């Protein structure tokens, strides 16, 4: 009986997260007092809780940025850990306001699931990890290999496409979660583990002997990762999209957490618009005029988030590559605020 009561209370509590039908998502979030952000249960660099349940990572920063824009408080976020299988259902049902969970933007996910991706916060591609003792240097040498993969992901589909297009045979060993897949690989149940390259870096550091494993050079797919929202609420779509754009524009303009107050005194028109000193570009979003200032003040710009989550300031030490600004050899690019 006690267990039933506890479960009933949990269901009732989760129901409180969903405002009456017809209310805009921004209104729901304000009434509730916090943002419900669906994210990864634990992926280094993107969303990883510490022993106290505090989340950090690139996807986490996006949600904290949205909360900062709305509440002027980046802590007004509840992170809901979701499996790959449950993530889109949670968004469709209204359990969460935004899904920020290293999800690949695809045509079917928008057209068939009724979702909209708001942009790409990480340009990625699928790769393979193997043990160095296999003495191979290319994924083209994996003919006949057993490969661990997570079910219900584009990764599983790309794996089949790659081996078929190269006329290679393989044995797929699929698991419900990434954690199960990487543990199976580490125990020796398969020759290779495949997922997005960024995730390979994150999973490798969890292995018993990380230095005994290597990531092969081939990138066999396009994986534009980004947050998504439900279709039908243009205002909310714009808020999530422009939170990401504000962080990129801030990096372009050299605005950081440390200097944002000083930059707000600038006479440069683009800085004045970005930081809410000139014009009221938050009004059309349903936000205050200093919405972007709040994001940078509390969370930082895109480059700062990348550096501490994935870059040289992190354990992963992933190069910016495609995720550098367009002006620095990458393809991260944001429309102007004006």
C-alpha positions as CSV (number, residue, x, y, z in Angstrom):
1,X,0.0,0.0,0.0
2,X,2.8,2.4,0.9
3,X,4.5,1.7,-2.4
4,X,1.3,2.5,-4.3
5,X,0.9,5.8,-2.4
6,X,4.4,6.8,-3.2
7,X,4.0,6.0,-6.9
8,X,0.7,7.8,-6.9
9,X,2.3,10.9,-5.4
10,X,5.1,10.8,-7.9
11,X,2.6,10.6,-10.8
12,X,0.6,13.5,-9.3
13,X,3.7,15.6,-8.9
14,X,4.7,15.0,-12.5
15,X,1.2,16.0,-13.6
16,X,1.7,19.4,-12.0
17,X,4.4,20.1,-14.6
18,X,1.7,20.2,-17.4
19,X,-0.4,23.3,-17.5
20,X,-4.0,23.3,-18.9
21,X,-4.2,22.7,-22.7
22,X,-4.3,25.8,-24.7
23,X,-1.8,27.7,-22.6
24,X,1.4,28.7,-24.4
25,X,4.6,26.9,-23.2
26,X,6.1,30.1,-22.0
27,X,3.0,30.8,-19.8
28,X,3.1,27.2,-18.5
29,X,6.8,27.6,-17.5
30,X,6.1,30.9,-15.8
31,X,3.1,29.5,-13.9
32,X,5.1,26.4,-12.8
33,X,8.1,28.5,-11.8
34,X,10.7,26.3,-13.6
35,X,11.7,24.9,-16.9
36,X,11.2,21.1,-17.4
37,X,14.2,20.1,-19.5
38,X,14.5,16.5,-20.8
39,X,18.1,15.4,-21.1
40,X,20.6,12.5,-21.1
41,X,20.8,10.4,-17.9
42,X,24.5,10.7,-18.0
43,X,26.7,11.7,-21.0
44,X,30.0,13.4,-20.3
45,X,30.2,16.8,-22.1
46,X,26.5,17.1,-22.7
47,X,24.5,16.2,-19.6
48,X,26.1,14.6,-16.5
49,X,24.9,14.8,-12.9
50,X,27.4,14.8,-10.1
51,X,26.9,12.9,-6.8
52,X,24.5,15.6,-5.6
53,X,22.4,15.5,-8.8
54,X,23.8,18.8,-10.2
55,X,23.9,18.6,-14.0
56,X,26.6,20.1,-16.2
57,X,27.3,19.9,-20.0
58,X,26.6,21.6,-23.3
59,X,22.9,20.5,-23.4
60,X,22.5,21.5,-19.8
61,X,23.8,25.0,-20.5
62,X,21.2,25.5,-23.2
63,X,18.4,24.8,-20.7
64,X,20.0,27.0,-18.1
65,X,20.2,29.7,-20.7
66,X,16.5,29.5,-21.4
67,X,15.8,29.7,-17.6
68,X,18.1,32.7,-17.3
69,X,16.3,34.4,-20.2
70,X,12.9,33.8,-18.6
71,X,13.5,34.0,-14.8
72,X,16.9,35.7,-14.6
73,X,17.9,32.6,-12.7
74,X,19.7,29.6,-14.4
75,X,18.8,27.3,-11.5
76,X,15.1,27.3,-12.2
77,X,15.4,24.2,-14.3
78,X,14.3,20.6,-13.5
79,X,16.3,18.1,-15.4
80,X,14.4,15.0,-16.4
81,X,16.7,12.1,-17.4
82,X,15.3,10.3,-20.4
83,X,16.3,7.2,-22.3
84,X,16.6,7.3,-26.1
85,X,13.4,5.2,-26.3
86,X,11.4,7.6,-24.1
87,X,12.8,11.0,-25.0
88,X,10.4,12.0,-27.9
89,X,7.3,10.6,-26.1
90,X,8.1,12.7,-23.1
91,X,8.2,15.8,-25.3
92,X,5.1,14.9,-27.2
93,X,3.1,14.3,-24.0
94,X,4.1,17.6,-22.5
95,X,6.1,16.0,-19.6
96,X,8.9,18.3,-20.6
97,X,9.1,21.7,-22.2
98,X,12.2,21.2,-24.3
99,X,14.3,18.2,-25.2
100,X,18.0,19.0,-25.0
101,X,19.5,15.5,-25.2
102,X,22.1,15.1,-28.0
103,X,19.4,14.2,-30.4
104,X,20.0,14.1,-34.2
105,X,17.9,16.4,-36.3
106,X,16.1,14.3,-39.0
107,X,13.3,14.8,-41.4
108,X,11.2,11.9,-40.0
109,X,11.5,13.2,-36.4
110,X,9.9,16.5,-37.5
111,X,7.4,15.3,-40.0
112,X,6.3,12.2,-38.3
113,X,6.7,12.9,-34.6
114,X,5.3,16.5,-34.6
115,X,8.5,18.0,-33.3
116,X,10.7,21.0,-34.4
117,X,14.5,21.1,-34.0
118,X,15.5,24.6,-33.0
119,X,19.0,24.5,-34.3
120,X,22.3,22.6,-34.1
121,X,24.3,23.1,-30.9
122,X,26.8,20.4,-31.9
123,X,27.8,19.2,-35.3
124,X,28.8,15.5,-35.0
125,X,29.1,12.3,-36.9
126,X,29.1,8.6,-36.1
127,X,32.4,6.7,-35.5
128,X,33.8,3.5,-34.1
129,X,35.9,2.6,-31.1
130,X,38.1,-0.5,-30.9
131,X,40.8,-2.0,-28.8
132,X,44.2,-1.0,-29.9
133,X,45.3,-4.7,-29.7
134,X,43.1,-5.4,-32.7
135,X,45.8,-3.6,-34.7
136,X,43.5,-2.0,-37.2
137,X,43.4,1.6,-38.3
138,X,40.2,1.9,-40.3
139,X,36.5,1.1,-40.0
140,X,36.9,-0.6,-43.4
141,X,38.8,-3.3,-41.6
142,X,35.8,-4.3,-39.4
143,X,34.4,-6.9,-41.9
144,X,33.0,-9.7,-39.8
145,X,33.2,-7.8,-36.5
146,X,30.7,-7.8,-33.8
147,X,29.5,-4.3,-32.9
148,X,27.8,-3.0,-29.8
149,X,25.1,-0.3,-30.4
150,X,22.2,1.3,-28.7
151,X,18.7,0.5,-29.9
152,X,16.2,3.1,-31.1
153,X,18.8,5.5,-32.4
154,X,20.0,6.8,-35.8
155,X,23.3,5.1,-34.8
156,X,21.7,1.7,-35.3
157,X,20.4,2.6,-38.8
158,X,23.7,4.2,-39.8
159,X,25.6,1.1,-38.8
160,X,23.5,-1.0,-41.1
161,X,23.9,1.5,-43.9
162,X,27.7,1.7,-43.6
163,X,28.3,-2.1,-43.6
164,X,25.8,-2.6,-46.5
165,X,27.3,0.1,-48.6
166,X,30.8,-1.3,-48.2
167,X,29.7,-4.9,-48.7
168,X,30.9,-5.9,-45.3
169,X,29.4,-8.4,-42.8
170,X,28.9,-7.7,-39.2
171,X,27.1,-9.0,-36.1
172,X,25.0,-6.4,-34.3
173,X,24.7,-6.6,-30.5
174,X,22.1,-4.1,-29.5
175,X,21.2,-2.8,-26.1
176,X,18.4,-0.6,-24.7
177,X,20.7,2.0,-23.3
178,X,24.2,3.4,-24.1
179,X,25.4,2.4,-20.6
180,X,24.6,-1.2,-21.3
181,X,26.2,-1.1,-24.7
182,X,29.5,0.4,-23.5
183,X,29.7,-2.0,-20.5
184,X,29.2,-4.9,-22.9
185,X,32.0,-3.6,-25.1
186,X,34.3,-3.1,-22.1
187,X,33.7,-6.7,-21.0
188,X,34.7,-8.0,-24.4
189,X,31.3,-9.0,-25.8
190,X,31.9,-7.2,-29.0
191,X,34.9,-6.0,-31.1
192,X,33.7,-2.4,-31.6
193,X,31.4,0.1,-30.1
194,X,29.7,2.7,-32.3
195,X,27.9,6.0,-31.6
196,X,28.5,9.7,-32.2
197,X,32.2,10.6,-32.1
198,X,31.6,13.1,-29.2
199,X,29.9,10.3,-27.2
200,X,32.8,7.9,-28.0
201,X,35.1,10.4,-26.2
202,X,32.7,10.6,-23.3
203,X,32.3,6.8,-23.0
204,X,36.0,6.0,-23.4
205,X,36.9,7.7,-20.1
206,X,34.4,5.4,-18.3
207,X,36.3,2.2,-19.5
208,X,38.4,0.2,-17.1
209,X,41.6,1.0,-19.2
210,X,40.8,3.9,-21.4
211,X,44.3,4.1,-22.9
212,X,43.8,0.6,-24.4
213,X,41.1,1.9,-26.8
214,X,41.1,4.1,-29.8
215,X,38.6,5.9,-32.0
216,X,38.9,5.1,-35.7
217,X,39.3,8.1,-38.1
218,X,36.2,7.4,-40.2
219,X,33.1,9.6,-39.6
220,X,30.3,7.7,-41.3
221,X,27.3,9.9,-41.0
222,X,26.0,13.5,-40.4
223,X,24.7,13.9,-36.9
224,X,23.4,17.5,-36.4
225,X,22.6,17.4,-32.7
226,X,20.3,20.0,-31.1
227,X,17.3,20.7,-28.9
228,X,13.7,20.1,-30.0
229,X,10.2,21.3,-29.0
230,X,6.6,20.4,-29.9
231,X,5.1,21.9,-33.1
232,X,2.4,24.4,-32.7
233,X,3.9,27.0,-30.4
234,X,6.0,29.4,-32.5
235,X,6.8,31.7,-29.6
236,X,8.4,28.9,-27.6
237,X,10.2,27.6,-30.7
238,X,11.7,31.1,-31.1
239,X,12.7,31.4,-27.5
240,X,14.6,28.1,-27.5
241,X,16.2,28.9,-31.0
242,X,17.3,32.4,-30.1
243,X,18.8,31.3,-26.8
244,X,21.3,29.3,-28.8
245,X,21.7,32.1,-31.3
246,X,22.3,34.6,-28.5
247,X,25.1,32.5,-27.1
248,X,26.8,32.2,-30.5
249,X,26.4,35.9,-31.2
250,X,27.9,36.7,-27.8
251,X,31.0,34.7,-28.7
252,X,31.3,36.4,-32.0
253,X,31.1,39.8,-30.3
254,X,33.6,38.8,-27.6
255,X,31.0,39.0,-24.8
256,X,31.7,36.7,-21.9
257,X,30.4,36.1,-18.4
258,X,33.3,38.1,-17.1
259,X,33.0,41.2,-19.3
260,X,29.3,41.4,-20.1
261,X,28.7,44.4,-17.8
262,X,31.5,46.3,-19.4
263,X,30.4,45.4,-22.9
264,X,26.9,46.7,-22.1
265,X,28.5,50.2,-21.9
266,X,29.8,49.9,-25.5
267,X,28.6,52.2,-28.2
268,X,28.8,49.4,-30.8
269,X,25.2,49.0,-32.2
270,X,25.4,45.2,-32.3
271,X,26.4,45.0,-28.7
272,X,23.8,47.4,-27.6
273,X,21.1,45.4,-29.4
274,X,22.4,42.0,-28.1
275,X,22.5,43.2,-24.5
276,X,19.2,45.1,-24.4
277,X,20.7,48.6,-24.1
278,X,19.2,49.7,-27.4
279,X,15.8,48.5,-28.8
280,X,13.5,45.9,-27.3
281,X,14.1,42.7,-29.1
282,X,12.9,40.6,-26.2
283,X,9.3,41.9,-26.5
284,X,8.4,39.8,-29.6
285,X,9.7,36.7,-27.7
286,X,7.6,37.5,-24.6
287,X,10.8,38.2,-22.7
288,X,12.4,41.3,-21.2
289,X,14.7,43.5,-23.2
290,X,17.8,42.2,-21.4
291,X,17.0,38.6,-22.1
292,X,20.3,37.9,-23.9
293,X,22.3,39.8,-21.3
294,X,20.8,37.4,-18.7
295,X,21.9,34.4,-20.7
296,X,25.5,35.5,-21.0
297,X,25.7,36.8,-17.4
298,X,24.5,33.6,-15.9
299,X,25.7,30.9,-18.4
300,X,28.3,32.5,-20.8
301,X,28.6,32.4,-24.5
302,X,28.7,29.3,-26.7
303,X,32.5,29.1,-26.7
304,X,32.7,29.2,-22.9
305,X,30.1,26.5,-22.7
306,X,31.9,24.3,-25.3
307,X,35.3,24.9,-23.6
308,X,34.2,23.8,-20.1
309,X,32.0,21.0,-21.3
310,X,33.8,19.4,-24.2
311,X,37.0,21.4,-25.0
312,X,40.4,21.8,-23.5
313,X,38.9,22.8,-20.2
314,X,37.2,19.5,-19.9
315,X,38.3,15.8,-19.5
316,X,37.3,15.1,-23.1
317,X,39.5,17.8,-24.7
318,X,37.6,17.7,-28.0
319,X,38.7,20.1,-30.7
320,X,36.2,22.7,-31.8
321,X,36.4,21.6,-35.5
322,X,33.1,22.2,-37.2
323,X,31.7,23.6,-34.0
324,X,34.0,26.6,-34.2
325,X,32.5,29.9,-35.3
326,X,32.1,30.4,-39.1
327,X,34.7,33.2,-38.9
328,X,37.3,30.7,-37.4
329,X,36.9,27.8,-39.8
330,X,33.8,26.2,-38.3
331,X,30.2,26.3,-39.3
332,X,28.5,27.7,-36.2
333,X,26.6,30.7,-37.4
334,X,23.8,32.8,-35.9
335,X,21.4,35.3,-37.5
336,X,21.8,38.8,-36.2
337,X,19.7,40.3,-33.4
338,X,18.2,43.4,-35.0
